[in-house]
Amino acid sequence: MHTDEKFAIEKGFKSIVMHGNILNGFISYFIGKCLPERNLMIYSQSIDFKKPVFLNDSLTFHASIEDIYESVKTAEMKFYFENSEGTKVARGTVLLGINL
């Protein structure tokens, strides 16, 4: 289903389904390159895939810091990905080490 469109369609999808871990790459890029703080480390990450993402889909990434735990220098970030139709396709949580 990730490389064979005919197989993906036979399994009930409209087209080739993107590998879920590509979304993890977007998260890593966001944390490493887009946030103003550079001294961060991902301690844990979870992602729930709600809907398939297809080749050439346009996604929007939404993220917010939910909690900061100053005593242990960590922050909890919640996120979700939304397709161009406004459907949430994945969501999750990242625990970040800060000011390492």
Secondary structure, DSSP 8 states (H G I E B T S, - for coil): --S-HHHHHHTT-SS-B--THHHHHHHHHIIIIISS---EEEEEEEEEE-S--BTT--EEEEEEEEEEEGGGTEEEEEEEEEETTS-EEEEEEEEEEE--
